[in-house]
């Protein structure tokens, strides 16, 4: 495994520290260093980046404003001297929030979280005889779940609950991240719910019924969901 990193930071001392920390971790590869968000945008157009170390107070365009411009951002670890932006930064699904001066031990705690996010979901179809499925991590064990067994997925803040035909699995993951791993038969109908369309037993303009559970259709999702289900 090789995690390709981008540093977006305008303080030379902070760049040197993060660069040194990255060099000490064998599976981290530093691809580029940018001192402003616009340079970072150019790198992202040309390179595959897995992880950004991002300062909040950048010239021209602030770090969180830069994040809001990215449709599918890489994993992000915030690096800043200002603790007051921590809560807001998590609205952008950042992995961690490192306060300067950053110590190596704290840096490695962030990398541990990166590893959890990076390998938590692993789609797999090893040969033609296996059903399309994914692995999720539960208590440090990998559990295989076939896509066609999933009824729905529910967000529970930093965790998700995957409900299948015969069991319920809870794992540390964001619903927005697992959404990108799912095949086309799944549909986000609410900020907290993704459903397997094939498992729908009934629906109306407000709810979808799956396995005796009524799942709400979010207001902002309503038009798209009803068009999709009625089409």
C-alpha positions as CSV (number, residue, x, y, z in Angstrom):
1,X,0.0,0.0,0.0
2,X,1.2,3.5,-0.9
3,X,-0.6,6.6,0.2
4,X,0.2,9.6,-2.0
5,X,0.3,12.8,-0.1
6,X,0.0,16.5,-0.9
7,X,1.0,19.3,1.6
8,X,-0.9,22.5,1.2
9,X,0.8,24.9,3.6
10,X,2.3,28.4,3.3
11,X,4.5,28.3,6.5
12,X,8.0,26.9,5.5
13,X,8.7,25.5,9.0
14,X,5.4,23.6,9.1
15,X,6.2,22.3,5.6
16,X,9.6,21.0,6.8
17,X,8.0,19.3,9.8
18,X,5.3,17.5,7.9
19,X,7.7,16.6,5.1
20,X,10.0,15.0,7.7
21,X,7.2,13.1,9.3
22,X,6.0,11.8,6.0
23,X,9.5,10.6,5.1
24,X,9.6,8.5,8.3
25,X,6.5,6.5,7.3
26,X,7.3,3.9,4.6
27,X,3.9,3.8,3.1
28,X,3.5,7.6,2.8
29,X,4.7,9.2,-0.5
30,X,5.0,12.9,-0.8
31,X,3.9,13.9,-4.3
32,X,4.0,17.7,-4.0
33,X,4.0,20.8,-1.7
34,X,1.8,23.8,-2.5
35,X,1.7,27.1,-0.7
36,X,-1.8,28.1,-1.8
37,X,-5.0,26.4,-2.8
38,X,-4.8,27.3,-6.5
39,X,-1.5,25.5,-6.9
40,X,-3.1,22.5,-5.1
41,X,-5.9,22.5,-7.6
42,X,-3.5,22.2,-10.5
43,X,-1.7,19.3,-8.8
44,X,-5.0,17.5,-8.2
45,X,-5.8,17.8,-11.9
46,X,-2.6,16.1,-12.9
47,X,-1.8,13.7,-10.0
48,X,-3.7,11.0,-8.1
49,X,-3.7,12.2,-4.5
50,X,-4.9,10.0,-1.6
51,X,-4.3,12.4,1.3
52,X,-4.0,16.2,1.8
53,X,-2.3,17.8,4.7
54,X,-4.2,21.1,4.6
55,X,-3.6,24.4,6.4
56,X,-6.7,26.5,7.1
57,X,-5.2,30.0,6.8
58,X,-3.9,30.0,3.3
59,X,-3.4,33.1,1.1
60,X,-6.0,33.9,-1.5
61,X,-8.4,31.0,-0.8
62,X,-8.8,29.6,2.7
63,X,-8.4,25.9,3.3
64,X,-12.0,25.1,4.1
65,X,-13.2,27.2,1.1
66,X,-10.8,25.2,-1.0
67,X,-12.3,21.9,0.3
68,X,-15.8,23.1,-0.7
69,X,-14.7,23.4,-4.3
70,X,-13.7,19.8,-4.6
71,X,-16.5,17.4,-5.7
72,X,-14.7,14.3,-4.6
73,X,-11.8,15.4,-2.3
74,X,-9.1,13.0,-1.2
75,X,-8.8,12.2,2.5
76,X,-7.9,15.4,4.4
77,X,-5.9,16.0,7.6
78,X,-6.2,19.7,8.8
79,X,-3.0,21.3,10.1
80,X,-3.4,24.6,11.8
81,X,-2.6,26.8,14.8
82,X,-6.3,27.7,15.4
83,X,-8.4,25.3,17.4
84,X,-11.7,27.2,16.9
85,X,-12.2,25.8,13.4
86,X,-12.1,22.2,14.5
87,X,-15.9,21.6,14.7
88,X,-16.6,23.3,11.3
89,X,-13.8,21.3,9.6
90,X,-15.6,18.0,10.5
91,X,-18.5,19.1,8.4
92,X,-16.1,18.5,5.4
93,X,-15.5,14.9,6.6
94,X,-11.8,15.5,7.4
95,X,-9.9,12.6,8.9
96,X,-8.3,14.6,11.8
97,X,-7.4,18.1,13.0
98,X,-3.8,18.6,14.0
99,X,-2.8,21.7,16.0
100,X,0.6,23.2,15.5
101,X,3.3,22.7,16.7
102,X,2.6,19.1,15.5
103,X,4.3,16.3,17.4
104,X,5.2,13.0,15.6
105,X,3.1,10.9,18.0
106,X,0.0,13.0,17.3
107,X,0.8,12.8,13.5
108,X,0.9,9.0,13.7
109,X,-2.5,9.0,15.5
110,X,-3.9,10.8,12.4
111,X,-2.2,8.4,10.1
112,X,-3.8,5.5,12.0
113,X,-7.2,7.1,11.3
114,X,-6.2,7.5,7.6
115,X,-5.5,3.7,7.5
116,X,-8.9,2.9,9.0
117,X,-10.6,5.0,6.4
118,X,-8.5,3.9,3.5
119,X,-8.9,0.1,3.9
120,X,-12.2,-0.1,5.8
121,X,-14.2,-0.9,2.7
122,X,-12.7,-3.1,0.0
123,X,-14.9,-4.1,-2.9
124,X,-14.0,-7.6,-4.1
125,X,-14.9,-9.9,-7.0
126,X,-12.0,-12.3,-6.9
127,X,-13.4,-14.7,-9.5
128,X,-16.4,-15.1,-11.6
129,X,-18.1,-17.5,-9.1
130,X,-18.2,-15.0,-6.2
131,X,-21.0,-12.5,-5.7
132,X,-19.9,-8.9,-5.8
133,X,-19.2,-8.0,-2.2
134,X,-17.3,-5.8,0.1
135,X,-15.2,-6.2,3.3
136,X,-15.9,-4.1,6.3
137,X,-13.8,-3.9,9.5
138,X,-15.4,-4.9,12.8
139,X,-13.3,-5.2,15.9
140,X,-10.1,-5.5,13.8
141,X,-11.7,-8.4,11.8
142,X,-12.7,-8.2,8.1
143,X,-16.2,-9.3,7.4
144,X,-17.5,-10.0,3.9
145,X,-20.9,-8.7,2.9
146,X,-22.5,-9.5,-0.5
147,X,-24.1,-6.5,-2.0
148,X,-27.3,-8.4,-2.8
149,X,-27.7,-9.2,0.9
150,X,-27.8,-5.6,2.0
151,X,-31.2,-4.1,2.8
152,X,-30.1,-0.6,3.7
153,X,-27.3,1.4,5.3
154,X,-27.9,3.9,8.0
155,X,-25.5,6.7,9.1
156,X,-24.8,7.1,12.8
157,X,-22.4,10.1,12.9
158,X,-18.9,8.7,12.3
159,X,-20.3,5.1,12.1
160,X,-22.7,3.3,9.8
161,X,-25.1,0.5,10.4
162,X,-25.3,-2.1,7.5
163,X,-28.6,-4.0,7.7
164,X,-28.6,-7.3,5.7
165,X,-31.2,-10.0,5.4
166,X,-29.9,-11.9,8.4
167,X,-27.7,-9.5,10.5
168,X,-26.8,-6.0,11.4
169,X,-23.2,-4.8,11.3
170,X,-21.8,-1.5,12.7
171,X,-18.5,-0.2,11.6
172,X,-16.6,3.1,11.7
173,X,-17.2,4.8,8.4
174,X,-18.9,7.8,6.9
175,X,-22.0,7.2,4.8
176,X,-20.8,9.6,2.1
177,X,-17.6,7.5,1.7
178,X,-19.3,4.1,1.4
179,X,-21.8,5.6,-1.0
180,X,-19.1,5.9,-3.6
181,X,-18.2,2.2,-3.2
182,X,-21.7,0.8,-3.9
183,X,-23.0,-0.4,-7.3
184,X,-25.8,1.2,-9.2
185,X,-28.6,-0.7,-7.5
186,X,-28.2,1.4,-4.4
187,X,-29.9,4.8,-3.8
188,X,-29.3,7.6,-1.3
189,X,-32.8,8.7,-0.2
190,X,-31.9,10.7,2.9
191,X,-28.8,12.2,4.4
192,X,-28.8,9.2,6.8
193,X,-30.0,6.3,4.6
194,X,-28.9,4.4,1.5
195,X,-31.2,1.7,0.3
196,X,-31.0,-1.4,-2.0
197,X,-33.6,-0.7,-4.6
198,X,-34.2,-4.4,-5.2
199,X,-35.3,-4.8,-1.5
200,X,-38.1,-2.2,-1.6
201,X,-41.5,-3.7,-0.7
202,X,-43.5,-0.5,-0.9
203,X,-43.0,3.3,-1.1
204,X,-45.0,6.5,-1.2
205,X,-44.0,10.2,-1.4
206,X,-42.6,10.2,2.1
207,X,-41.2,6.8,3.0
208,X,-39.7,3.6,1.6
209,X,-40.6,0.2,3.2
210,X,-37.8,-2.4,3.4
211,X,-38.0,-5.4,5.7
212,X,-40.8,-4.0,7.7
213,X,-38.9,-0.8,8.4
214,X,-40.2,2.5,7.1
215,X,-37.3,4.7,5.9
216,X,-37.9,8.4,5.4
217,X,-37.2,10.1,2.1
218,X,-35.3,13.3,2.7
219,X,-36.9,16.5,1.6
220,X,-33.9,17.5,-0.6
221,X,-33.8,13.9,-2.1
222,X,-37.5,13.6,-2.8
223,X,-37.9,14.6,-6.4
224,X,-34.9,12.6,-7.5
225,X,-35.9,9.5,-5.5
226,X,-39.5,9.5,-6.7
227,X,-38.4,9.9,-10.3
228,X,-35.9,7.1,-9.9
229,X,-38.4,4.7,-8.3
230,X,-41.2,5.6,-10.6
231,X,-39.2,5.5,-13.8
